[in-house]
Amino acid sequence: MSRALERCVSIEDLHRLAKRRLPAPMFEYLRGGAEDERALRNNCEAFSRVQLIPNTMRDVSRVDTSTHVLGSDIAMPLLLGPVGYAGMFHHEREIGAAAAADKHKTFYSLATWGSSTPEEIGVASAAPKMMQLYIPADRERAYALVDRAKAAGFTALCVTVDTPVQGSREQAWRMGMPPPARMPLSSYLSILGHPQWLFNFIKNRPIAGVSLFDHPPSPQEMMEAGPAKDLSFDDITRLRERWDGPLAIKGVLSTQDARLAVEHGATAIILSNHGGRQFDAAPAPIDLLPAVVDAVGERAEIIVDGGIRRGVDVLKAIALGATACMIGRPYVYGLAAGGQAGVERALQILKDELERNMVLMGVTRIADVDGRFLYPMRGSVDQRNPDERCG
Ligand SMILES: Cc1cc2nc3c(=O)[nH]c(=O)nc-3n(C[C@H](O)[C@H](O)[C@H](O)COP(=O)(O)O)c2cc1C
């Protein structure tokens, strides 16, 4: 591991290192959120409003972070979420991230718009894997991807439903991201100012969409394969007929949608506002968690994502009723900072924090973390500078 990675002791450190390593437009595409970025900021701030009351004088000499989710045993209740076109952030792309997930024995999720194929990920990680689907107008294209993922050893499927249109990530757009938007001169200058990234990018030429297509897609093909605007719960029923493994619906926020998703065959809900990248008025998933847990009860697992930057955030989510958590930016900051080694660093930081905070709470198993630890009064204020609150 490089010295720079070794010096990173928090996700915020990896965020800063990623910022140095990436050209500004790529970094902005990774960091940013939609419109005024209220949802992005609130996702993180919401965690600081949840507090836990620790127990003392418990035997915490052995702590076990392992759990069971989406039909698999994993080493900690933290999954790597789907992030499209990871090849833009580091030449080791999704393969490096999946190999890091394998080392840490947790889920890796491959995005429909990934720059690696399900077959490559099947080889990179023997740990449980989830294929993320955007369902396009031509449903057969999605079904073909499901078949490929199954053959490549993917154990779970998730359908992302919060993207009938892409959120307006204005800051990234100004910088000409994502392609084929035109870049201003300042973006080109920033790219030239990162020769190492540029060299690796040109040498490896990662291609967005090779997860979905088994060839480099044309711009026309990419457009046609965008998420369908007429997606409905019946699509979930139809998918259920083809896929008998764990099926998660990602991007659900309302209790009604959560109930309907379960009635149509979902075995898990991924409570998510897409990391604040879509609907800027969306509440923080962690704030909605108790109501959604009430609505679906034992009928489905609930995975929450958005704003998790610390191991203790995972414990907060579990105390509020989540089965597990998912991260996007935190591990991709690691990827941008140092490829597979950087993702491993991100996972190690979060695992260490998880263990340390379990010890401090006086618990030894994830199953023992529940609502009894919650401090009922809400409303503490995050004192940090707003710009530092959500990397
Ligand atoms: C650069 C980037 C690309 C993403 N691409 C996808 C995607 O292709 N499909 C998807 O379902 N979610 C995608 N997401 C959302 C993540 O899966 C996840 O919901 C979100 O990042 C969680 O918030 P966090 O970044 O605060 O952890 C993306 C997120 C980022 C930051």
The ligand as an ORCA input file, in Angstrom:
! r2SCAN-3c Opt
* xyz 0 1
  C     -20.520      8.409     -9.412
  C     -21.743      7.643     -9.001
  C     -22.355      6.808     -9.932
  C     -23.474      6.056     -9.550
  N     -24.033      5.192    -10.458
  C     -25.095      4.435    -10.082
  C     -25.653      3.500    -10.998
  O     -25.191      3.334    -12.128
  N     -26.738      2.774    -10.575
  C     -27.277      2.926     -9.318
  O     -28.250      2.249     -8.978
  N     -26.747      3.809     -8.436
  C     -25.686      4.542     -8.783
  N     -25.142      5.435     -7.891
  C     -25.729      5.550     -6.542
  C     -25.048      4.608     -5.550
  O     -25.303      3.260     -5.867
  C     -25.540      4.851     -4.122
  O     -26.938      4.797     -4.082
  C     -25.081      6.203     -3.545
  O     -23.793      6.539     -3.994
  C     -25.095      6.138     -2.032
  O     -24.707      7.354     -1.475
  P     -23.217      7.674     -0.944
  O     -22.421      7.980     -2.168
  O     -23.414      8.833     -0.045
  O     -22.713      6.424     -0.235
  C     -24.011      6.173     -8.238
  C     -23.374      7.014     -7.313
  C     -22.249      7.737     -7.683
  C     -21.577      8.601     -6.646
*
